[in-house]
Every structure is written in C-alpha cells, then in structure tokens.
Amino acid sequence: MFRESVKEAELNSDRNSKVRTAAAVLVACLCGWFVMELEILGVRMLAPYFGSAVYVVTGSVIGTFLLSLSVGYLLGGRLSALKNSGILLGVFILLAGVWTAVLPFFTGPVCDRIFDWGLDEKWGSLLAALVLFAVPTTFLGTVSPTVVRWLTQRPEEAGVSAGLVMALSTIASFAGCVVTAFYLVLYSMRLVLSISGLILALLGMVVFVTVLVRRKKDA
C-alpha cells in the first residue's frame, strides 16, 4: 500500500512537471509569435511616414528588433536568477501587451514630431522604430531566458532546455511571420494590434497569478 502511494505520488509529480514544462514553452512560443507579428506590422506602420525603402525595413525596423531582443535576452538572463522572476515576467508580458494595444494611437503623433525635428527618412525611421517598438520587444525578449531557467533543473540540462525553447519559439516566430504577412496585413492594423495586445496582457496576468498561487501553495 505504501509503495503504491509512493508510486502514485511520483506519477503525479512527473505529470505536473510535464504540464509546467509545456505551459512554460507555450508562453515562450506565444511571445515569439507576437514579436514577429509586431515586427512585420511595424514596417507597415512606418511606411506612410518614411516609405518602405530598404533602409527603413532592414536598417530601422529589423535593426531595432534585433537590438531590443538582445537587451531583453540580457535582462531576462539577469532576472531569471531572482526568486520573483515569474512575477516579473508576468508584469513584463502584461506591459508589452498594453503597449502593443495602444501603439496605433500614438504612432502618428510620434512620427509627426520626428518630422518636425527635421530628421531624414533614414534616421527619422530609426528613431521612430526605437520609440515605438523597443520597449515591448525588450520586455518580450526577457521571456526565453527565464523559461530556459525554469526548465533547467541540473547543469547538464541547460543545453537541452535552451535548444528546446529557442527551437520551438523560433518555429512559432516563423508561423507568426507567415500568418501576419499573408493574412493579418489584410485586416485593420489597429484591430489586429488591439487584439494581440489584449491576448498578451491576459497571458501576462495568467503568468502573474499562476506564479503567485503556486508560491502560496509551496509556502
């Protein structure tokens, strides 16, 4: 009887561990999707003001996202070692969602102000991309390092965890790229960003509440 209870407890623990792993990877994948979605829509947002020349698409938008993700990865790596990393991650995702939802409403004023400063299309588009997209992208960039830390129980598992998270989140980014470029661009950009921001905000709230509940149970 005792052995059966121990075995059942081990099975439940293993099942819960798999569920937590799947949930953590799902969070990374969803954030990867929305990063790519925002990047593609970002080109469309800047095009009416700065055009769609190669220096706007590759230099300003793609460059801004690469720089912001690198900052997010570094920040996420630092924060992942903190005890309240899950709470912070939920807050970051929530803030990224709110920023994304309201982004269409201040794109025009930001770009108009930059034009008033007399910057050309190259530096003007770069500054606009930094102001509009750097903050949410940095917040979302903190997700992957934190998830990798959650999945790593022993040092020898670090490489496997990092490979799993990066591979699946990149696949999700690819899916977000295709769906956004092929389909979502056909709809109202304000509607798409509002819905995406709402989903991200809800995801952040779920992460925040889940971590709090789990912490209370463990206390």
Stockholm file with secondary structure:
# STOCKHOLM 1.0

chainA/1-219         MFRESVKEAELNSDRNSKVRTAAAVLVACLCGWFVMELEILGVRMLAPYFGSAVYVVTGSVIGTFLLSLSVGYLLGGRLSALKNSGILLGVFILLAGVWTAVLPFFTGPVCDRIFDWGLDEKWGSLLAALVLFAVPTTFLGTVSPTVVRWLTQRPEEAGVSAGLVMALSTIASFAGCVVTAFYLVLYSMRLVLSISGLILALLGMVVFVTVLVRRKKDA
#=GR chainA/1-219 SS CHHHHHHHHHHHHHHHHHHHHHHHHHHHHHHHHHHHHHHHHHHHHHHHHHCCCHIIIIIIIIHHHHHHHHHHHHHHHHHTTSTTHHHHHHHHHHHHHHHHHHHHHHHHHHHHHHHHTTCCHHHHHHHHHHHHHHHHHHHHHTHHHHHHHHHCSSGGGHHHHHHHHHHHHHHHHHHHHHHHHHTGGGSCHHHHHHHHHHHHHHHHHHHHHHHHHHHHHHC
#=GC SS_cons         CHHHHHHHHHHHHHHHHHHHHHHHHHHHHHHHHHHHHHHHHHHHHHHHHHCCCHIIIIIIIIHHHHHHHHHHHHHHHHHTTSTTHHHHHHHHHHHHHHHHHHHHHHHHHHHHHHHHTTCCHHHHHHHHHHHHHHHHHHHHHTHHHHHHHHHCSSGGGHHHHHHHHHHHHHHHHHHHHHHHHHTGGGSCHHHHHHHHHHHHHHHHHHHHHHHHHHHHHHC
//
